[in-house]
Amino acid sequence: MERKIIELIARDRLEIPLSSMYQKVKSAKSKSAKSLAQLLDGQKYESERVFAHVTEEDQQKARGMKEAVAEFCEQFPKYGKILTGKIEEKRTLTEQHLYFGVRAGSRLTTEDYIGVMTSLGLTEHTARSLYPDLLNVSRKLAKEREEDRSTIVGKYEEEI
């Protein structure tokens, strides 16, 4: 049981720097792509190593929920009123949380983290190379966590 909890804590702590890096890369990629699209200005670019071009593509997209409800209410006012009433009804959503943490004075070992990283598909060499940097980023992004951490492990609705 302790091993499973240690693995969960290590995964939680590794998620922080990896998620942060993912968000930064995603944002930079989007900005870069928009900038390149503007620079291309409808032209194609090709070189020995890379190419780029912009195309306009019509996509069939599902109507938005609010738009559909508004149109329904216009066409069927009586039933639209009932529908909007149902949408506005409150419901209780119960979430089941698993709380976990490390006791004061205890720490996860390097081997705990390396084990989790290798279980995610990294080689031991790569895990050992990434470990110090990931933990440094994790410590910078999150204040020391002495409080319990939690994750949602289930949801269910209760009728009012």
Backbone as a chain_set.jsonl record, in Angstrom:
{"seq": "MERKIIELIARDRLEIPLSSMYQKVKSAKSKSAKSLAQLLDGQKYESERVFAHVTEEDQQKARGMKEAVAEFCEQFPKYGKILTGKIEEKRTLTEQHLYFGVRAGSRLTTEDYIGVMTSLGLTEHTARSLYPDLLNVSRKLAKEREEDRSTIVGKYEEEI", "coords": {"N": [[0.829, -1.189, 0.0], [1.928, 1.256, 0.856], [3.883, 1.673, -1.119], [2.306, 2.109, -3.416], [1.075, 4.521, -2.71], [3.301, 6.189, -2.49], [4.135, 6.146, -5.179], [1.941, 7.478, -6.331], [2.193, 10.027, -5.161], [4.69, 10.793, -6.184], [4.075, 10.833, -8.937], [2.171, 12.887, -8.932], [3.766, 15.064, -8.176], [5.57, 15.148, -10.297], [3.876, 15.775, -12.335], [3.386, 18.523, -12.206], [5.717, 20.149, -13.167], [5.857, 19.044, -15.747], [3.326, 19.513, -16.849], [3.287, 22.288, -16.773], [5.389, 22.875, -18.523], [4.296, 21.763, -20.856], [2.065, 23.466, -21.254], [3.389, 25.88, -21.74], [4.837, 25.274, -24.085], [2.718, 24.682, -25.812], [1.372, 27.154, -25.93], [3.414, 28.802, -26.998], [3.772, 27.526, -29.46], [1.289, 27.995, -30.696], [1.282, 30.836, -30.899], [3.533, 31.167, -32.514], [2.738, 29.803, -34.852], [0.535, 31.375, -35.677], [1.822, 33.796, -36.18], [3.567, 33.028, -38.253], [1.69, 32.328, -40.207], [0.606, 34.827, -40.76], [2.882, 36.096, -41.786], [3.316, 34.577, -44.085], [1.159, 35.31, -45.643], [-0.764, 34.213, -47.484], [0.926, 33.063, -49.309], [3.07, 30.356, -50.476], [5.728, 28.631, -48.871], [8.811, 27.135, -49.457], [11.693, 25.273, -48.801], [14.871, 23.621, -48.81], [14.71, 22.036, -46.545], [12.268, 22.529, -45.188], [8.714, 23.332, -45.35], [5.82, 25.42, -45.801], [2.43, 26.455, -45.758], [-0.744, 28.114, -45.947], [-4.075, 27.164, -45.669], [-7.543, 27.601, -46.295], [-10.221, 26.052, -44.788], [-13.43, 24.807, -44.925], [-15.407, 23.776, -42.277], [-17.719, 21.528, -40.895], [-19.378, 22.268, -38.099], [-20.703, 21.45, -34.929], [-23.649, 22.952, -33.689], [-23.624, 25.463, -31.183], [-24.553, 24.949, -27.773], [-25.963, 27.014, -26.361], [-26.813, 28.628, -28.469], [-28.473, 26.842, -29.859], [-30.473, 26.342, -27.93], [-31.54, 28.918, -27.643], [-32.621, 29.318, -30.21], [-34.496, 27.245, -30.242], [-36.201, 28.122, -28.201], [-37.261, 30.388, -29.414], [-38.717, 29.271, -31.525], [-40.448, 27.507, -30.22], [-41.942, 28.721, -27.84], [-43.428, 27.989, -25.483], [-42.494, 25.392, -24.786], [-39.85, 26.029, -24.722], [-39.586, 27.593, -22.47], [-39.978, 25.685, -20.499], [-37.78, 24.05, -21.025], [-35.573, 25.815, -20.542], [-35.999, 26.201, -17.843], [-35.485, 23.63, -16.847], [-32.766, 23.459, -17.471], [-31.716, 25.392, -15.793], [-32.16, 24.322, -13.305], [-30.822, 23.307, -10.239], [-28.363, 20.891, -9.387], [-27.013, 18.358, -7.348], [-23.739, 17.449, -7.247], [-21.755, 14.965, -6.321], [-18.464, 14.496, -5.379], [-15.88, 12.173, -5.156], [-12.995, 12.153, -3.334], [-9.545, 11.33, -3.176], [-7.269, 11.674, -0.688], [-3.861, 12.41, -0.141], [-0.422, 12.301, 0.921], [2.854, 13.224, 2.193], [4.336, 12.407, 5.212], [5.345, 14.722, 7.764], [8.771, 15.387, 7.937], [9.465, 13.213, 6.443], [10.548, 12.007, 3.224], [10.321, 11.581, -0.341], [12.343, 9.333, -2.149], [15.102, 9.538, -4.493], [15.07, 7.199, -5.957], [12.378, 6.503, -5.778], [11.179, 8.392, -7.47], [12.555, 7.856, -9.894], [11.706, 5.255, -10.391], [8.965, 5.669, -10.908], [9.162, 7.277, -13.198], [10.419, 5.542, -15.002], [8.412, 3.68, -15.192], [6.673, 5.036, -16.746], [7.701, 4.832, -19.211], [10.193, 5.888, -19.78], [13.726, 5.447, -20.25], [16.04, 4.194, -17.806], [18.375, 5.688, -17.744], [17.595, 8.087, -19.047], [15.58, 8.913, -17.302], [17.087, 9.367, -14.971], [18.646, 11.457, -15.894], [16.754, 13.481, -16.399], [15.507, 13.813, -13.936], [16.756, 15.593, -11.844], [16.37, 18.206, -12.943], [13.586, 18.265, -13.391], [12.608, 18.049, -10.773], [13.667, 20.397, -9.66], [12.271, 22.356, -11.139], [9.693, 21.687, -10.346], [9.785, 22.299, -7.626], [10.145, 25.046, -7.779], [7.755, 25.852, -8.955], [5.764, 25.044, -7.234], [4.886, 25.725, -3.937], [6.371, 24.473, -0.932], [4.858, 21.493, -0.125], [3.076, 20.774, 2.447], [0.559, 20.363, 3.079], [-2.29, 18.204, 2.71], [-2.746, 16.535, -0.388], [-5.071, 16.094, -3.075], [-7.063, 14.099, -5.287], [-9.614, 13.675, -7.684], [-11.544, 10.792, -7.617], [-13.932, 9.765, -8.312], [-17.311, 10.485, -9.413], [-20.684, 11.318, -8.834], [-24.185, 11.893, -9.289], [-26.651, 13.339, -7.201], [-30.06, 13.207, -6.629], [-32.211, 15.954, -6.06]], "CA": [[0.0, 0.0, 0.0], [2.803, 2.422, 0.923], [4.522, 1.83, -2.428], [1.314, 2.709, -4.32], [0.895, 5.918, -2.304], [4.539, 6.874, -2.886], [4.08, 6.317, -6.634], [0.951, 8.513, -6.605], [2.785, 11.31, -4.765], [5.735, 11.102, -7.163], [3.397, 11.211, -10.194], [1.572, 14.2, -8.699], [4.828, 16.069, -8.171], [6.14, 15.229, -11.643], [2.864, 16.365, -13.218], [3.465, 19.983, -12.149], [6.625, 20.738, -14.158], [5.556, 18.574, -17.099], [2.135, 20.225, -17.287], [3.689, 23.674, -16.997], [6.172, 22.903, -19.761], [3.361, 21.503, -21.935], [1.285, 24.678, -21.498], [4.276, 26.878, -22.335], [5.117, 24.854, -25.46], [1.465, 24.81, -26.561], [1.149, 28.576, -26.14], [4.445, 29.294, -27.919], [3.475, 26.94, -30.771], [0.142, 28.709, -31.244], [1.73, 32.181, -31.269], [4.456, 31.022, -33.632], [1.968, 29.425, -36.034], [-0.244, 32.536, -36.115], [2.77, 34.755, -36.729], [4.015, 32.514, -39.551], [0.565, 32.423, -41.14], [0.538, 36.225, -41.188], [4.046, 36.362, -42.627], [3.135, 33.918, -45.377], [0.195, 36.145, -46.354], [-1.344, 33.498, -48.615], [1.97, 32.489, -50.169], [3.685, 29.1, -50.04], [7.175, 28.702, -48.639], [9.493, 25.848, -49.543], [13.149, 25.281, -48.835], [15.387, 22.253, -48.873], [14.365, 21.274, -45.349], [10.933, 22.761, -44.632], [7.702, 23.975, -46.185], [4.671, 25.937, -45.063], [1.39, 27.166, -46.499], [-1.983, 28.261, -45.196], [-5.268, 26.879, -46.458], [-8.829, 27.836, -45.647], [-11.016, 24.84, -44.892], [-14.755, 24.867, -44.299], [-15.649, 22.642, -41.39], [-19.057, 21.439, -40.327], [-19.265, 22.249, -36.643], [-21.97, 21.331, -34.209], [-24.183, 24.204, -33.176], [-23.398, 25.644, -29.758], [-25.716, 24.646, -26.938], [-26.731, 28.228, -26.085], [-27.441, 29.03, -29.729], [-29.555, 25.899, -30.146], [-31.549, 26.566, -26.962], [-32.175, 30.198, -27.982], [-33.437, 29.097, -31.405], [-35.618, 26.4, -29.826], [-37.106, 28.964, -27.427], [-37.962, 31.249, -30.373], [-39.659, 28.462, -32.31], [-41.412, 26.849, -29.337], [-41.831, 29.469, -26.574], [-43.971, 27.259, -24.337], [-41.552, 24.329, -24.415], [-38.57, 26.69, -24.46], [-39.617, 28.011, -21.066], [-39.772, 24.457, -19.714], [-36.394, 23.631, -21.248], [-34.648, 26.689, -19.802], [-36.198, 25.901, -16.421], [-34.742, 22.386, -16.557], [-31.331, 23.756, -17.55], [-31.344, 26.207, -14.638], [-32.303, 23.569, -12.058], [-29.572, 22.931, -9.581], [-28.217, 19.48, -9.064], [-25.885, 18.107, -6.465], [-22.754, 16.539, -7.811], [-20.86, 14.538, -5.261], [-17.163, 14.045, -5.86], [-15.129, 11.359, -4.205], [-11.598, 12.563, -3.398], [-8.516, 10.572, -2.469], [-6.265, 12.575, -0.123], [-2.586, 11.726, 0.043], [0.667, 13.205, 1.232], [4.047, 12.699, 2.85], [4.387, 12.823, 6.612], [6.388, 15.684, 8.11], [10.055, 14.756, 8.226], [9.713, 12.141, 5.48], [10.751, 12.472, 1.845], [10.42, 10.562, -1.383], [13.74, 9.175, -2.554], [15.397, 9.603, -5.925], [14.629, 5.924, -6.541], [10.922, 6.556, -5.911], [10.889, 9.154, -8.693], [13.103, 7.133, -11.05], [10.801, 4.126, -10.623], [7.746, 6.179, -11.557], [9.506, 7.752, -14.537], [10.648, 4.387, -15.88], [7.115, 3.028, -15.431], [6.007, 5.837, -17.776], [8.308, 4.522, -20.505], [11.535, 6.441, -19.952], [14.809, 4.552, -19.85], [16.584, 4.607, -16.51], [19.35, 6.75, -18.011], [16.849, 9.318, -19.332], [14.91, 9.304, -16.059], [18.103, 9.944, -14.074], [19.075, 12.744, -16.473], [15.676, 14.464, -16.26], [15.062, 13.921, -12.547], [17.135, 16.805, -11.097], [15.733, 19.395, -13.513], [12.142, 18.214, -13.141], [12.349, 18.364, -9.372], [13.941, 21.823, -9.442], [11.14, 23.106, -11.679], [8.548, 21.391, -9.489], [9.939, 23.067, -6.378], [9.947, 26.463, -8.074], [6.36, 26.095, -9.305], [4.848, 24.746, -6.118], [5.468, 25.931, -2.616], [6.539, 23.208, -0.224], [3.514, 20.958, 0.126], [2.899, 20.026, 3.684], [-0.867, 20.065, 3.168], [-2.71, 17.019, 1.975], [-3.123, 16.706, -1.789], [-6.182, 15.214, -3.385], [-7.439, 13.916, -6.677], [-10.968, 13.139, -7.776], [-11.534, 9.387, -8.036], [-15.284, 9.374, -8.715], [-18.368, 11.505, -9.366], [-22.031, 10.83, -9.039], [-25.216, 12.895, -9.03], [-27.707, 13.05, -6.23], [-31.312, 13.897, -6.942], [-32.645, 16.879, -4.992]], "C": [[0.875, 1.256, 0.0], [3.439, 2.704, -0.433], [3.567, 2.513, -3.405], [1.091, 4.185, -3.993], [2.118, 6.733, -2.693], [4.539, 7.138, -4.382], [3.087, 7.416, -7.01], [1.521, 9.895, -6.287], [3.843, 11.725, -5.782], [5.11, 11.533, -8.491], [2.785, 12.604, -10.068], [2.635, 15.291, -8.783], [5.484, 16.219, -9.548], [5.168, 15.89, -12.62], [3.022, 17.882, -13.289], [4.445, 20.538, -13.18], [6.304, 20.297, -15.582], [4.339, 19.302, -17.669], [2.475, 21.683, -17.603], [4.468, 23.793, -18.305], [5.26, 22.684, -20.959], [2.576, 22.768, -22.28], [2.13, 25.76, -22.158], [4.574, 26.542, -23.792], [3.878, 25.046, -26.325], [1.191, 26.273, -26.899], [2.145, 29.148, -27.148], [4.202, 28.782, -29.333], [2.343, 27.695, -31.442], [0.539, 30.11, -31.714], [2.628, 32.135, -32.494], [3.71, 30.704, -34.924], [1.162, 30.61, -36.562], [0.66, 33.583, -36.764], [3.254, 34.315, -38.117], [2.91, 32.608, -40.599], [0.423, 33.852, -41.654], [1.697, 36.567, -42.116], [3.903, 35.751, -44.021], [2.154, 34.69, -46.255], [-0.33, 35.471, -47.628], [-0.331, 32.846, -49.55], [2.43, 31.141, -49.617], [5.171, 29.359, -49.815], [7.725, 27.296, -48.723], [10.985, 26.085, -49.557], [13.587, 23.831, -48.901], [14.891, 21.408, -47.71], [12.921, 21.411, -44.891], [9.981, 23.354, -45.663], [6.594, 24.493, -45.286], [3.709, 26.59, -46.038], [0.131, 27.183, -45.648], [-3.13, 27.931, -46.135], [-6.496, 27.21, -45.626], [-9.654, 26.574, -45.858], [-12.344, 25.053, -44.192], [-14.959, 23.601, -43.488], [-17.096, 22.674, -40.94], [-18.887, 21.304, -38.817], [-20.65, 22.14, -36.021], [-22.376, 22.704, -33.688], [-23.892, 24.272, -31.676], [-24.684, 25.429, -28.979], [-26.574, 25.896, -26.706], [-27.482, 28.689, -27.33], [-28.638, 28.136, -30.043], [-30.747, 26.117, -29.207], [-32.287, 27.861, -27.29], [-33.084, 30.039, -29.2], [-34.672, 28.253, -31.077], [-36.663, 27.241, -29.088], [-37.895, 29.905, -28.339], [-39.044, 30.472, -31.11], [-40.779, 27.875, -31.445], [-41.378, 27.506, -27.959], [-42.304, 28.698, -25.35], [-42.982, 26.205, -23.851], [-40.161, 24.899, -24.112], [-38.447, 27.12, -23.014], [-39.358, 26.809, -20.151], [-38.316, 24.015, -19.821], [-35.419, 24.502, -20.461], [-34.787, 26.5, -18.299], [-35.431, 24.66, -16.009], [-33.239, 22.641, -16.536], [-30.872, 24.496, -16.303], [-31.482, 25.483, -13.307], [-30.928, 23.211, -11.511], [-29.541, 21.428, -9.36], [-27.002, 19.34, -8.172], [-24.987, 17.083, -7.128], [-21.779, 16.202, -6.692], [-19.58, 14.017, -5.889], [-16.494, 13.247, -4.757], [-13.655, 11.696, -4.391], [-10.714, 11.582, -2.629], [-7.485, 11.589, -1.989], [-4.997, 11.79, 0.14], [-1.507, 12.748, 0.35], [1.816, 12.475, 1.886], [4.065, 13.245, 4.273], [5.535, 13.811, 6.833], [7.662, 14.929, 8.482], [10.388, 13.609, 7.283], [9.851, 12.741, 4.087], [10.667, 11.294, 0.892], [11.878, 10.517, -1.83], [13.879, 9.359, -4.062], [14.878, 8.347, -6.608], [13.115, 5.861, -6.695], [10.544, 7.255, -7.216], [11.362, 8.412, -9.945], [12.203, 5.95, -11.398], [9.533, 4.55, -11.34], [8.058, 6.595, -12.991], [9.768, 6.591, -15.492], [9.344, 3.641, -16.153], [6.305, 3.781, -16.485], [6.65, 5.647, -19.151], [9.68, 5.121, -20.746], [12.574, 5.381, -19.592], [15.348, 5.048, -18.516], [17.564, 5.758, -16.695], [18.639, 8.093, -18.239], [16.168, 9.823, -18.069], [15.91, 9.961, -15.108], [18.604, 11.292, -14.579], [18.023, 13.832, -16.246], [15.322, 14.776, -14.808], [15.48, 15.218, -11.852], [16.43, 18.065, -11.625], [14.234, 19.412, -13.251], [11.827, 18.564, -11.693], [12.634, 19.825, -9.053], [12.789, 22.681, -9.949], [9.92, 22.905, -10.785], [8.618, 22.213, -8.206], [9.722, 24.555, -6.61], [8.48, 26.78, -8.334], [5.405, 25.897, -8.143], [5.557, 25.008, -4.806], [5.541, 24.575, -1.929], [5.176, 22.707, 0.222], [3.48, 20.139, 1.399], [1.432, 19.674, 3.862], [-1.165, 18.788, 2.389], [-3.039, 17.41, 0.544], [-4.306, 15.784, -2.034], [-6.374, 15.127, -4.889], [-8.827, 13.299, -6.693], [-10.88, 11.707, -8.305], [-12.924, 8.895, -8.431], [-16.239, 10.528, -8.596], [-19.697, 10.805, -9.52], [-23.03, 11.909, -8.65], [-26.171, 12.408, -7.978], [-28.931, 13.823, -6.649], [-31.71, 14.76, -5.763], [-34.096, 16.613, -4.67]], "O": [[0.617, 2.201, -0.745], [3.522, 3.86, -0.849], [3.979, 3.405, -4.145], [0.937, 5.005, -4.898], [1.983, 7.857, -3.177], [4.9, 8.231, -4.817], [3.36, 8.206, -7.914], [1.346, 10.831, -7.067], [3.887, 12.883, -6.195], [5.568, 12.497, -9.103], [2.872, 13.409, -10.995], [2.409, 16.33, -9.402], [5.907, 17.316, -9.913], [5.585, 16.491, -13.61], [2.806, 18.466, -14.351], [4.033, 21.346, -14.012], [6.458, 21.076, -16.522], [4.329, 19.666, -18.845], [1.996, 22.237, -18.593], [4.229, 24.705, -19.097], [5.425, 23.348, -21.982], [2.434, 23.111, -23.454], [1.649, 26.476, -23.036], [4.567, 27.431, -24.644], [3.981, 25.523, -27.455], [0.819, 26.592, -28.028], [1.761, 29.894, -28.049], [4.402, 29.516, -30.301], [2.423, 28.005, -32.63], [0.167, 30.521, -32.813], [2.503, 32.959, -33.401], [4.014, 31.271, -35.973], [1.112, 30.828, -37.773], [0.3, 34.181, -37.778], [3.339, 35.127, -39.038], [3.178, 32.935, -41.755], [0.153, 34.069, -42.836], [1.509, 37.253, -43.121], [4.321, 36.347, -45.014], [2.303, 34.719, -47.477], [-0.342, 36.07, -48.703], [-0.715, 32.148, -50.488], [2.208, 30.826, -48.448], [5.782, 30.194, -50.482], [7.173, 26.369, -48.131], [11.48, 26.984, -50.236], [12.763, 22.927, -49.032], [14.675, 20.206, -47.861], [12.393, 20.494, -44.262], [10.406, 23.82, -46.72], [6.451, 24.054, -44.145], [4.123, 27.202, -47.022], [-0.033, 26.366, -44.742], [-3.143, 28.379, -47.282], [-6.477, 27.107, -44.4], [-9.77, 26.084, -46.982], [-12.391, 25.429, -43.021], [-14.71, 22.494, -43.965], [-17.634, 23.74, -40.639], [-18.314, 20.329, -38.332], [-21.63, 22.678, -36.537], [-21.531, 23.509, -33.297], [-23.913, 23.252, -30.987], [-25.775, 25.699, -29.48], [-27.796, 25.833, -26.843], [-28.643, 29.092, -27.252], [-29.693, 28.624, -30.448], [-31.897, 26.08, -29.644], [-33.515, 27.908, -27.227], [-34.196, 30.568, -29.218], [-35.763, 28.522, -31.579], [-37.863, 27.092, -29.32], [-39.063, 30.19, -28.074], [-40.157, 30.965, -31.294], [-41.921, 27.762, -31.891], [-40.85, 26.925, -27.011], [-41.665, 28.743, -24.299], [-42.67, 26.13, -22.662], [-39.396, 24.319, -23.341], [-37.381, 27.035, -22.405], [-38.622, 26.903, -19.169], [-37.696, 23.649, -18.823], [-34.533, 23.981, -19.784], [-33.809, 26.623, -17.562], [-34.802, 24.633, -14.951], [-32.523, 22.107, -15.689], [-29.769, 24.261, -15.808], [-30.983, 25.96, -12.288], [-30.01, 22.861, -12.252], [-30.576, 20.788, -9.171], [-26.067, 20.137, -8.253], [-25.423, 16.0, -7.516], [-21.067, 17.071, -6.189], [-19.609, 13.203, -6.812], [-16.543, 13.611, -3.582], [-13.119, 11.54, -5.489], [-11.093, 11.076, -1.573], [-6.888, 12.292, -2.804], [-5.047, 10.645, 0.59], [-1.671, 13.934, 0.065], [1.763, 11.265, 2.105], [3.829, 14.434, 4.488], [6.566, 13.738, 6.166], [7.629, 13.961, 9.241], [11.501, 13.084, 7.329], [9.346, 13.827, 3.805], [10.911, 10.15, 1.275], [12.556, 11.543, -1.88], [12.894, 9.337, -4.801], [14.315, 8.412, -7.7], [12.613, 5.238, -7.631], [9.699, 6.772, -7.97], [10.642, 8.352, -10.941], [11.966, 5.676, -12.575], [9.078, 3.878, -12.266], [7.288, 6.291, -13.902], [9.382, 6.648, -16.66], [9.182, 3.04, -17.214], [5.361, 3.232, -17.053], [6.2, 6.23, -20.137], [10.276, 4.894, -21.798], [12.334, 4.526, -18.739], [15.131, 6.202, -18.146], [17.584, 6.696, -15.898], [19.043, 9.113, -17.681], [16.175, 11.022, -17.794], [15.611, 10.994, -14.509], [18.948, 12.168, -13.786], [18.366, 14.974, -15.937], [14.885, 15.884, -14.496], [14.613, 15.9, -11.306], [15.953, 18.887, -10.843], [13.672, 20.458, -12.924], [10.878, 19.299, -11.424], [11.919, 20.432, -8.256], [12.372, 23.624, -9.277], [9.194, 23.859, -10.503], [7.609, 22.758, -7.759], [9.181, 25.249, -5.749], [8.007, 27.857, -7.973], [4.349, 26.528, -8.088], [6.687, 24.567, -4.594], [4.841, 23.639, -2.315], [4.429, 23.431, 0.88], [3.817, 18.955, 1.408], [1.081, 18.815, 4.67], [-0.392, 18.362, 1.53], [-3.556, 18.5, 0.298], [-4.52, 14.818, -1.302], [-5.904, 15.974, -5.649], [-9.173, 12.5, -5.824], [-10.223, 11.446, -9.312], [-13.084, 7.745, -8.838], [-16.034, 11.442, -7.798], [-19.816, 9.82, -10.249], [-22.753, 12.74, -7.785], [-26.463, 11.216, -7.878], [-28.827, 15.0, -6.995], [-31.569, 14.357, -4.608], [-34.667, 17.274, -3.803]]}, "num_chains": 1, "name": "protein.A"}
